Amino acid sequence: MSGRPRVPLVYRVVRDRTAQTSPIAVILLLAITVVGTTTVVAFGGVALEETKQESRLTRAEHSMTLFDSRVAISALGEGDTQYVDLGGTGGGSYVIDDDSAWIRITHKNYTDDGDDEVLYNESLGSVEYRDGDTRIAYEGGGVWRTQDGGSTMVSPPEFHYRGATLTLPIVRLSGDGSASGGVRASVSATERARRVYPNETASYTTIPDSYDNPVSNGTVIVAVHSDHYKGWASFFESRTEGNVTVYDSNKTASVELETLGLVGEFQMPNEGTSLDVRGMAGDHNVSTFTITLSNDQHLQNMEWGMYYDGDQKDLELHVQADDKCKSGSYDGTFDLTLYYATEDDKYHGWQAKNLDPDTSDAVSIDCTTSNPEVTVDFTSSEQMTYGDIQSDKGFGNQNKWHFAPEIVDGSAYDSVTFDEHTADSGQTYHKGDGDTAEMAFVVNHYFSLVSPQFELTVTDGPGNSQSVDESGSSGELVYDQAEGGQFITFLHVTENEVEVRVE
C-alpha cells in the first residue's frame, strides 16, 4: 500500500489539543479579566459609598457638636440669636421635629401613703441629621448617634449630677422643616430659666408642701422617651449609680435616685408607721439618736420600741419601764434592749438593765408635767451586756415586743465578733461572761449592718394599750450621709426654650 505512513493515534491527539491552546488561553484570560473588573467595580463602589457616607456622618457629628454649643449660648446664656453652618450633607438632610421626644420628672412615694407627683412632663424636640438608617441628633442638650439598633453619645446632655445634687436645665426645641445641601441654622431663645423645682409657687397635690429642697421621702425618677433612648440609658449608667431601667417597647430610659432620709429632729411616727432612714453612710457614723416619749397616763407599764423587719436582717430597740410617775416622781428603773438577727433561730442580744433615771447616762424622766416625758439616748456611754434577752416582766402573750416570738423560741449566739467595719474593735463578746460594750458603739454597729436604707417602725404595747402618746413625742437622729451616686438631696430644674430654623 503506497502513500505517507499513518500518524499514530496518541500523536494526533496531542497535536490537535496543542493547536487549540492559544485561543482557549486568550478566552480564559479575557473572562477572568471581565469578572475581576466587575467584582472590583462592584465592591469598590460599595466601599467608596460607605466611605463617603462615613465622611458625611463625621462632618454631621462635628456640625451637631457646634450646634450644641450655640444652643447652650442662646438657651442658657445671655446671647442673641446664634447662627451655625451645618455644612454640606450629600445624601443626607437635617430635620427639625419639636415633638420627637419627651422628658418626665416624677417624685415617687413623696408621702407615706405612696403618692406620686409628676414635677415636669414636656416634649424635648430635636434637630436630626438623617442619612440612610443612621441618625445624628441634638436632643436635650446632648448629641446622639443611632444606627444598627444601638445609640451612642457624641456629647453629653444637660444633666449634671454631683454630690447628691441633680441640676437639670431642660432645653426644649420648637420649629419644623428640613433642609439639605449647604444648611444654615438659626437659634433664638424664647424662654430662659423658668423655675420648675424648687418653686415656691407650686405645691404637691395631696400635701400643702411647696416644691422645695431638700427633697425628702421616696425617690426621684427622670425618664426620657426618645429614638435615642439607649444612648440616654448608657449616659445615666455612666453618670449615676441610680437604678436605670430601659423600656424597649416604648423607647424609654429612666434613672431612679433615692432621696436621703431626714437627718436631725423628727416628729415621732404613730404606732405602726415608720421613720424612713435612707442614705446612711456605713462604719459607725451615727452621732445622735435620742427619743423623747410622752403620755398623760404617767407612762404606766411602758413597753415601747422601734423595729426593722427586713428581708434578711431584723433589728429592734426596746424601752421598758417597771413603774410609773407618782406624785411628780419616779421610783422605778428602765431596761433598754437591742435585738438583731439574720435568718436562723439565733440572735444577737444586748441589754442595759435596771437603769436608774436619776443617775443613768442613757435614760432620764420628768414626772413634774401633766404629760410626763422619758428621754432615751441610744448613743450614750451606758454599758450593754451581751447574752440572752430577758424581761423581768416576762413576755406574756408575746405582744410587747415585735420579735418576742423569735426571742422566746430562740437564743443568743454563744459569741459574736465585731469585725465588719473599720470602726469595729475586733472584740469577741461571749454569752454568760458578762461581756459589755458601750451603748453608742453597739447601736452604731448594728445600724451600720442594716444601712444605707431601713425603716424603724413604732410598736407600742402591751396589746392594744398605748403607753406612749406618739403625737406628743419626738426624736433626733443625726448621721453621716452616704456619698454614693444613687442618692439625691437637692433638685434644681429649669425650663429653657429655643426656636430653631434651617435653610
Residue, then its C-alpha position, 0 to 999 in steps of 0.5 A: m500500500s503506497g502513500r505517507p505512513r499513518v500518524p499514530l493515534v496518541y500523536r494526533v491527539v496531542r497535536d490537535r489539543t496543542a493547536q487549540t491552546s492559544p485561543i482557549a488561553v486568550i478566552l480564559l484570560l479575557a473572562i477572568t479579566v471581565v469578572g475581576t473588573t466587575t467584582v472590583v467595580a462592584f465592591g469598590g463602589v460599595a466601599l467608596e459609598e460607605t466611605k463617603q457616607e462615613s465622611r458625611l456622618t463625621r462632618a454631621e457629628h462635628s456640625m451637631t457638636l457646634f450646634d450644641s454649643r450655640v444652643a447652650i449660648s442662646a438657651l442658657g446664656e445671655g446671647d442673641t440669636q446664634y447662627v451655625d453652618l451645618g455644612g454640606t450633607g450629600g445624601g443626607s438632610y437635617v430635620i427639625d421635629d419639636d415633638s420627637a421626644w419627651i422628658r418626665i420628672t416624677h417624685k415617687n412615694y413623696t408621702d407615706d401613703g405612696d403618692d406620686e407627683v409628676l414635677y415636669n412632663e414636656s416634649l424635648g424636640s430635636v434637630e436630626y441629621r438623617d442619612g440612610d438608617t443612621r441618625i445624628a441628633y441634638e436632643g436635650g442638650g446632648v448629641w446622639r448617634t443611632q444606627d444598627g439598633g444601638s445609640t451612642m453619645v457624641s456629647p453629653p446632655e444637660f444633666h449634671y449630677r454631683g454630690a447628691t445634687l441633680t441640676l437639670p436645665i431642660v432645653r426644649l426645641s420648637g420649629d419644623g422643616s428640613a433642609s439639605g445641601g449647604v444648611r444654615a441654622s438659626v437659634s433664638a431663645t424664647e424662654r430662659a430659666r423658668r423655675v420648675y423645682p424648687n418653686e415656691t409657687a407650686s405645691y404637691t397635690t395631696i400635701p400643702d408642701s411647696y416644691d422645695n429642697p431638700v427633697s425628702n421621702g421616696t425617690v426621684i425618677v427622670a425618664v426620657h422617651s426618645d429614638h435615642y433612648k439607649g444612648w440616654a440609658s448608657f449616659f445615666e449608667s455612666r453618670t449615676e449609680g441610680n437604678v436605670t431601667v430601659y423600656d424597649s417597647n416604648k423607647t424609654a430610659s429612666v434613672e431612679l435616685e433615692t432621696l436621703g432620709l431626714v437627718g436631725e429632729f423628727q416628729m415621732p411616727n404613730e404606732g405602726t408607721s415608720l421613720d424612713v432612714r435612707g442614705m446612711a453612710g456605713d462604719h459607725n457614723v451615727s452621732t445622735f439618736t435620742i427619743t423623747l416619749s410622752n403620755d398623760q397616763h404617767l407612762q404606766n407599764m411602758e413597753w415601747g420600741m422601734y423595729y426593722d423587719g427586713d428581708q434578711k436582717d431584723l433589728e429592734l430597740h426596746v424601752q421598758a419601764d417597771d413603774k410609773c410617775k407618782s406624785g411628780s416622781y419616779d421610783g422605778t428603773f428602765d431596761l433598754t434592749l437591742y435585738y438583731a438577727t439574720e435568718d436562723d433561730k439565733y440572735h444577737g442580744w444586748q441589754a442595759k438593765n435596771l437603769d436608774p433615771d436619776t443617775s443613768d447616762a442613757v435614760s432620764i424622766d420628768c414626772t413634774t408635767s401633766n404629760p410626763e416625758v422619758t428621754v432615751d439616748f441610744t448613743s450614750s456611754e451606758q454599758m450593754t451586756y451581751g447574752d440572752i434577752q430577758s424581761d423581768k416582766g416576762f413576755g406574756n402573750q408575746n405582744k410587747w415586743h415585735f420579735a418576742p416570738e423569735i426571742v422566746d423560741g430562740s437564743a443568743y449566739d454563744s459569741v459574736t465578733f465585731d469585725e465588719h467595719t473599720a470602726d469595729s474593735g475586733q472584740t469577741y463578746h461571749k454569752g454568760d461572761g458578762d461581756t459589755a460594750e458601750m451603748a453608742f458603739v453597739v447601736n452604731h454597729y448594728f445600724s451600720l449592718v442594716s444601712p444605707q436604707f431601713e425603716l424603724t417602725v413604732t410598736d407600742g404595747p402591751g396589746n392594744s394599750q398605748s403607753v406612749d402618746e406618739s403625737g406628743s413625742s419626738g426624736e433626733l437622729v443625726y448621721d453621716q450621709a452616704e456619698g454614693g451616686q444613687f442618692i439625691t438631696f437637692l433638685h434644681v430644674t429649669e425650663n429653657e426654650v429655643e426656636v430653631r430654623v434651617e435653610 
